[in-house]
Amino acid sequence: MKPADLLREVVFPLTDLTVLVSIVTFGSLLWLTSILLQLGPLFLILGLVFAFFITPAVFRYATYLLEARAHGRKAIVADVEVFSMFHNLWGIFPLLLLVAMTWIAIYVYTDLGPLATQVLVFFFFLVYPASMAVLAITHSPVASISPLSLVRMIKACGVDYVWIPIVLTAVFLCTRILGEAVLPTYVTYLLGTYTFFLLFTFTGAVVNARGVAAEVDIDLPVEKSERAVASDLDAGRQKIADHAYGFISRGNRAGGFKHIRQWISSDPDPDAAVTWFFNEMMRWENKDAALFFGQECFAHYLHNDQDTLALKLASQCMHVDPRWRPGPEDRQHAIELAERYGREDLLASLRR
């Protein structure tokens, strides 16, 4: 990753409105929890209840962020489901790993001393990002602690993986220094929440930059969330979309669309598949692939007498890029279609 890429990812949690709002929300809740825990026995139980629900939610949402960044998607909004103790149990596995590590570290410190404990903690946090990356891709806690999967992930990320501990350590030290300065306690909680989320977003960015989610030989998720695929068919489409993204993001547009076209040709519902892949591409940060594919989708809708879908797609594409037009062979058909349905807004653009 280039210096500009590193800087962009460091400030990403602060520049993405969705993540920034989540930082303020979770940071405020954690700050409130700490206050309740310090107010004495009367509020202690309430503080523990807050901690019981908020802490897993923070880890679950952080894992969602890593998953979104790894696949090049927009960050999701933290809704009430992240506070559910039974929603996507795999998402709280990072918390369980840290708890287990804490107990092991205490045991090692007691029996072997501080030096052995420091070595243990160092190596744990060296592989922790790789474990979380495997978890975000597979949704499998077992895979996320498999030495083979961890080695494959680190090798696939290459030298960029080294930037994760370097950048996180630098940011942690900076926020620690700021926290020890004359700053309100509330602000230190916000800085801590930012640093924690940065661990996951930055790891996801490294995975995405290397196209690891599309190429690492790791099984598909063993547990599907409500946000993920709704059926085995969608799971197959999602895998193809991830593979295509890996190619397209590295400049191989032909290779990426070859995967998609092959899938559509064998899909039991090609019409639905065309729409699904277009909508999936519109979720990518870079919309160029979606706009390119939009021309094929428009032609598909025209040739299958799906006029309403064709007009809707044209509106979506022109909203993203007013310069977008259907393919040259379809433009006259598009004008006739817009005239037929009285879409003056589209006609003005199509006739330019």
MINUDREN-36092 format. One record per residue (C-alpha): residue number from 0; x, y, z. Coordinates in Angstrom, 1 decimal. Layout:
<pts>
num,u,v,w
NUM,X,Y,Z
...
</pts>
This chain:
<pts>
num,u,v,w
0,0.0,0.0,0.0
1,1.2,3.5,-0.8
2,1.5,6.2,1.8
3,-1.6,7.9,0.4
4,-3.5,4.6,0.8
5,-2.3,4.2,4.4
6,-3.4,7.7,5.3
7,-6.8,7.3,3.6
8,-7.4,4.1,5.6
9,-6.3,5.7,8.8
10,-8.8,8.5,8.5
11,-11.5,6.3,6.9
12,-13.4,5.7,10.2
13,-13.6,9.5,10.7
14,-14.5,10.3,7.1
15,-17.2,7.7,6.5
16,-20.4,9.0,8.1
17,-21.8,5.6,8.9
18,-18.6,4.5,10.8
19,-18.2,7.9,12.4
20,-21.8,7.8,13.8
21,-21.1,4.3,15.1
22,-17.9,5.5,16.8
23,-19.8,8.3,18.6
24,-22.7,5.9,19.5
25,-20.6,3.1,20.9
26,-18.0,5.4,22.4
27,-20.8,7.2,24.3
28,-22.4,3.9,25.5
29,-19.0,2.6,26.7
30,-18.4,6.0,28.5
31,-21.8,5.8,30.1
32,-21.2,2.2,31.2
33,-17.9,3.2,32.8
34,-19.7,5.9,34.8
35,-22.4,3.5,36.0
36,-19.7,1.1,37.2
37,-18.1,3.8,39.3
38,-21.3,5.1,41.0
39,-21.4,2.5,43.6
40,-23.5,-0.7,44.4
41,-26.8,1.0,43.5
42,-25.7,1.4,39.8
43,-23.3,-1.5,39.6
44,-25.8,-4.0,38.3
45,-27.1,-1.6,35.7
46,-23.5,-0.9,34.6
47,-22.9,-4.7,34.3
48,-26.1,-5.1,32.2
49,-24.9,-2.4,29.9
50,-21.5,-4.0,29.6
51,-23.1,-7.4,28.9
52,-25.0,-6.1,25.9
53,-22.7,-3.3,24.6
54,-19.3,-5.1,24.6
55,-20.4,-8.0,22.3
56,-22.2,-5.5,20.1
57,-19.0,-3.5,19.6
58,-17.1,-6.6,18.5
59,-20.0,-7.9,16.3
60,-20.2,-4.5,14.5
61,-16.4,-4.3,14.1
62,-16.5,-7.7,12.5
63,-19.2,-6.5,10.1
64,-17.0,-3.6,9.2
65,-14.1,-5.9,8.4
66,-16.3,-8.0,6.2
67,-17.6,-5.0,4.3
68,-14.1,-3.5,3.8
69,-12.7,-6.9,2.7
70,-15.4,-7.1,-0.1
71,-15.2,-3.4,-1.0
72,-18.7,-2.7,0.2
73,-20.1,0.2,2.1
74,-20.1,0.0,5.8
75,-23.5,-1.1,7.3
76,-25.4,0.9,9.8
77,-25.3,-0.4,13.4
78,-28.9,-1.3,14.1
79,-30.6,-3.0,17.1
80,-29.7,-6.5,15.8
81,-26.0,-6.0,16.8
82,-27.2,-5.9,20.4
83,-28.9,-9.3,20.2
84,-27.1,-12.0,22.1
85,-28.3,-14.6,19.6
86,-27.8,-12.8,16.3
87,-24.7,-13.9,14.3
88,-22.9,-15.6,17.1
89,-19.7,-15.8,15.0
90,-19.5,-12.1,15.2
91,-18.6,-12.2,18.9
92,-15.8,-14.7,18.5
93,-13.2,-12.0,18.5
94,-14.3,-11.1,22.0
95,-14.1,-14.7,23.1
96,-10.6,-15.0,21.7
97,-9.5,-11.9,23.7
98,-11.0,-13.3,26.9
99,-9.3,-16.6,26.3
100,-6.0,-14.8,25.6
101,-6.3,-12.8,28.8
102,-6.7,-16.0,31.0
103,-3.8,-17.7,29.2
104,-1.6,-14.6,29.7
105,-2.4,-14.5,33.4
106,-1.5,-18.2,33.7
107,1.8,-17.6,31.8
108,2.6,-14.5,33.8
109,2.2,-16.5,37.1
110,4.2,-19.5,36.0
111,6.8,-18.1,33.5
112,7.1,-14.4,34.3
113,6.5,-11.1,32.5
114,9.0,-11.7,29.6
115,7.2,-14.9,28.4
116,3.9,-13.0,28.8
117,5.1,-10.2,26.6
118,6.2,-12.6,23.9
119,2.9,-14.4,24.0
120,0.9,-11.2,23.7
121,3.1,-9.9,20.9
122,2.6,-13.0,18.8
123,-1.1,-13.1,19.6
124,-1.7,-9.6,18.3
125,0.5,-10.3,15.3
126,-1.9,-13.0,14.1
127,-5.1,-11.6,15.5
128,-5.9,-9.5,12.4
129,-5.4,-12.5,10.2
130,-7.8,-14.5,12.4
131,-10.4,-11.8,12.2
132,-10.0,-11.6,8.4
133,-10.5,-15.4,8.0
134,-13.6,-15.1,10.3
135,-15.1,-12.2,8.3
136,-14.7,-14.2,5.0
137,-15.8,-17.6,6.3
138,-18.0,-16.8,9.3
139,-16.3,-19.9,10.8
140,-14.7,-19.6,14.2
141,-13.0,-22.9,13.6
142,-11.4,-21.7,10.4
143,-10.3,-18.4,12.1
144,-8.1,-20.3,14.5
145,-6.8,-22.9,12.1
146,-3.0,-22.4,11.7
147,-3.3,-23.4,8.0
148,-5.9,-20.7,7.3
149,-3.9,-18.1,9.2
150,-0.8,-18.8,7.3
151,-2.7,-18.7,4.0
152,-4.2,-15.4,4.9
153,-0.9,-13.8,5.9
154,0.8,-15.1,2.8
155,-2.0,-13.9,0.6
156,-1.9,-10.4,2.2
157,1.9,-10.3,1.6
158,4.0,-7.4,2.8
159,0.9,-5.2,3.2
160,0.0,-7.3,6.3
161,3.0,-5.8,8.1
162,1.4,-2.4,7.9
163,-1.5,-3.6,10.1
164,0.5,-3.9,13.4
165,2.8,-0.9,12.4
166,-0.1,1.5,11.7
167,-2.2,0.3,14.6
168,0.6,0.6,17.1
169,1.4,4.2,15.8
170,-2.3,5.2,16.1
171,-2.6,3.6,19.5
172,0.4,5.5,20.8
173,-0.9,8.8,19.4
174,-4.3,8.3,20.9
175,-2.8,7.2,24.2
176,-0.7,10.4,24.3
177,-3.7,12.5,23.5
178,-5.7,10.7,26.1
179,-3.2,11.4,28.8
180,-3.3,15.1,27.8
181,-5.9,17.5,29.1
182,-8.8,15.8,27.4
183,-12.2,15.0,28.8
184,-12.7,11.3,29.6
185,-15.5,11.2,27.1
186,-13.1,12.1,24.3
187,-10.7,9.4,25.3
188,-13.5,6.8,25.0
189,-14.2,8.1,21.5
190,-10.5,7.9,20.6
191,-10.4,4.4,22.0
192,-13.4,3.3,20.0
193,-11.9,4.8,16.8
194,-8.7,2.9,17.4
195,-10.5,-0.4,17.9
196,-12.7,0.0,14.8
197,-9.6,1.0,12.8
198,-8.0,-2.4,13.6
199,-10.9,-4.0,11.7
200,-11.4,-1.5,8.9
201,-7.7,-1.3,8.2
202,-7.4,-5.1,8.2
203,-10.4,-5.3,5.8
204,-8.7,-2.7,3.5
205,-5.5,-4.8,3.3
206,-7.6,-7.9,2.5
207,-9.4,-6.0,-0.2
208,-6.3,-4.3,-1.7
209,-4.8,-7.8,-2.2
210,-8.0,-9.3,-3.5
211,-7.7,-12.0,-0.8
212,-11.5,-12.4,-0.3
213,-11.8,-13.5,-3.9
214,-8.7,-15.8,-4.1
215,-7.8,-17.3,-0.7
216,-8.7,-21.0,-0.7
217,-11.1,-20.9,2.3
218,-14.5,-22.5,2.4
219,-17.6,-20.4,2.2
220,-19.3,-19.3,5.5
221,-20.8,-22.2,7.4
222,-23.3,-20.0,9.0
223,-25.3,-17.5,6.9
224,-26.4,-14.3,8.5
225,-29.6,-12.4,7.7
226,-27.5,-9.7,6.1
227,-25.7,-12.2,3.9
228,-27.1,-14.6,1.4
229,-30.8,-15.6,1.7
230,-30.4,-18.9,-0.3
231,-27.8,-21.2,-1.8
232,-28.4,-19.6,-5.1
233,-27.5,-16.2,-3.8
234,-24.5,-17.7,-2.1
235,-23.2,-18.9,-5.4
236,-23.9,-15.5,-7.0
237,-22.1,-13.8,-4.1
238,-19.0,-16.0,-4.5
239,-18.9,-15.2,-8.3
240,-19.3,-11.5,-7.5
241,-16.4,-11.6,-5.1
242,-14.2,-13.4,-7.6
243,-15.2,-10.8,-10.2
244,-14.4,-7.9,-7.9
245,-11.0,-9.4,-7.3
246,-10.2,-9.3,-11.0
247,-11.9,-6.0,-11.8
248,-10.3,-4.1,-8.9
249,-6.9,-5.0,-10.2
250,-7.7,-3.9,-13.8
251,-8.8,-7.2,-15.3
252,-12.3,-6.2,-16.3
253,-12.5,-8.9,-19.0
254,-11.6,-11.7,-16.6
255,-14.1,-10.4,-14.0
256,-17.0,-10.2,-16.4
257,-16.2,-13.5,-17.9
258,-17.0,-15.1,-14.5
259,-20.3,-13.2,-14.3
260,-21.5,-14.0,-17.8
261,-20.7,-17.7,-17.4
262,-22.7,-17.8,-14.2
263,-25.7,-15.9,-15.8
264,-25.7,-18.3,-18.7
265,-26.1,-21.3,-16.3
266,-28.3,-19.5,-13.7
267,-31.8,-21.1,-13.3
268,-33.2,-17.5,-13.4
269,-31.1,-15.4,-15.7
270,-33.3,-12.4,-15.5
271,-33.0,-12.3,-11.7
272,-29.3,-13.0,-11.9
273,-28.7,-10.0,-14.2
274,-30.5,-7.7,-11.8
275,-28.8,-9.2,-8.8
276,-25.3,-8.7,-10.2
277,-26.1,-5.1,-11.2
278,-27.4,-4.3,-7.8
279,-24.4,-6.0,-6.2
280,-22.0,-3.9,-8.3
281,-23.8,-0.7,-7.4
282,-22.8,-1.5,-3.8
283,-19.1,-1.4,-4.6
284,-17.2,1.8,-3.8
285,-16.2,2.3,-7.4
286,-19.3,2.3,-9.6
287,-17.5,2.1,-13.0
288,-18.0,-1.6,-13.3
289,-21.7,-1.3,-12.5
290,-22.2,1.4,-15.1
291,-20.3,-0.7,-17.7
292,-22.5,-3.7,-16.8
293,-25.5,-1.5,-16.9
294,-25.3,-1.2,-20.7
295,-25.5,-5.0,-20.9
296,-28.4,-5.1,-18.4
297,-30.3,-2.4,-20.4
298,-29.9,-4.4,-23.6
299,-31.0,-7.6,-21.7
300,-34.2,-5.8,-20.4
301,-35.0,-4.4,-23.9
302,-34.6,-7.8,-25.6
303,-36.8,-9.4,-23.0
304,-39.6,-6.8,-23.1
305,-38.9,-5.6,-19.6
306,-39.5,-2.0,-20.3
307,-40.0,-0.9,-16.7
308,-36.8,-2.4,-15.5
309,-34.9,-0.9,-18.4
310,-36.1,2.6,-17.5
311,-35.4,2.1,-13.9
312,-31.9,1.0,-14.6
313,-31.3,3.9,-16.9
314,-32.4,6.3,-14.2
315,-30.1,4.6,-11.6
316,-27.1,4.8,-13.9
317,-27.7,8.4,-14.9
318,-28.1,9.3,-11.3
319,-24.6,8.0,-10.5
320,-23.1,9.4,-13.7
321,-25.2,11.9,-15.8
322,-22.9,11.0,-18.7
323,-24.0,7.4,-18.8
324,-25.8,6.2,-21.9
325,-27.0,2.8,-23.2
326,-24.9,1.1,-25.8
327,-24.9,2.7,-29.3
328,-27.1,0.0,-30.7
329,-29.7,0.6,-28.0
330,-29.8,4.3,-27.7
331,-32.6,4.8,-30.3
332,-34.6,2.1,-28.6
333,-34.0,3.9,-25.2
334,-35.3,7.2,-26.7
335,-38.4,5.5,-28.1
336,-39.0,3.8,-24.7
337,-38.7,7.0,-22.8
338,-41.1,8.7,-25.2
339,-43.6,5.9,-24.8
340,-43.6,6.2,-21.0
341,-43.4,10.0,-21.0
342,-40.0,10.1,-19.2
343,-39.0,13.6,-20.2
344,-36.2,13.6,-17.7
345,-34.5,10.7,-19.5
346,-35.3,12.0,-22.9
347,-33.4,15.2,-22.3
348,-30.2,13.3,-21.4
349,-30.5,10.6,-24.1
350,-30.9,13.1,-26.9
351,-27.7,15.0,-25.9
</pts>
